[in-house]
Amino acid sequence: MEKIIVQYLPEVESYLNELVYLLFQKEYFGYWETALDYVDDLINFIDYNISIFPPKNTPVNLIELGSKYIF
């Protein structure tokens, strides 16, 4: 199986960075490092599992964006 490279839009990277701050600020985590580890685990989950999830066919009206997508 070929290696899949996951690229994140700058908006997604910004959101994930803000998520670390938000989780710490709202006291979901008591330590900054714990919130950072949580978001890192989230990213690792996406990177690892994106190739495992079965793709779905794209609706005809969105086919110009690609023939498959993952939800």
MOFENNOR-V531705 format. One record per residue. N is the residue number from 0. RES is the residue in one small letter. PSI is psi in degrees with one decimal (* if undefined). OMEGA is omega as a letter, one per 40 degrees, with the letter a starting at -180 (NA if undefined). Layout:
BEGIN
N RES PSI OMEGA
N RES PSI OMEGA
END
This chain:
BEGIN
0 m 135.9 a
1 e 153.3 a
2 k 133.4 i
3 i 129.3 i
4 i 122.1 i
5 v 123.5 i
6 q 134.3 a
7 y 138.2 i
8 l 152.9 i
9 p -33.1 i
10 e -36.3 i
11 v -43.2 i
12 e -41.0 i
13 s -43.5 i
14 y -43.8 a
15 l -37.1 i
16 n -40.9 i
17 e -30.8 i
18 l -39.7 i
19 v -48.4 a
20 y -44.3 a
21 l -43.3 i
22 l -38.2 i
23 f -43.1 a
24 q -40.0 a
25 k 6.8 i
26 e 32.7 i
27 y -29.8 i
28 f 140.5 a
29 g -19.3 a
30 y 142.5 i
31 w -42.7 a
32 e -35.0 i
33 t -41.8 i
34 a -40.1 i
35 l -42.3 i
36 d -38.4 i
37 y -46.9 i
38 v -38.0 i
39 d -41.0 i
40 d -38.0 i
41 l -45.6 i
42 i -42.5 i
43 n -38.3 i
44 f -45.8 i
45 i -48.9 a
46 d -40.8 a
47 y -42.4 a
48 n -10.0 a
49 i -29.6 i
50 s -15.1 a
51 i -36.0 a
52 f 134.8 i
53 p 130.2 i
54 p 156.1 i
55 k 155.6 i
56 n 139.3 i
57 t 139.5 i
58 p 151.0 a
59 v -38.6 a
60 n -9.0 i
61 l 12.9 a
62 i -24.0 i
63 e -15.3 i
64 l -11.5 i
65 g 159.5 a
66 s -16.8 a
67 k 154.7 i
68 y 162.6 i
69 i 132.1 a
70 f * NA
END
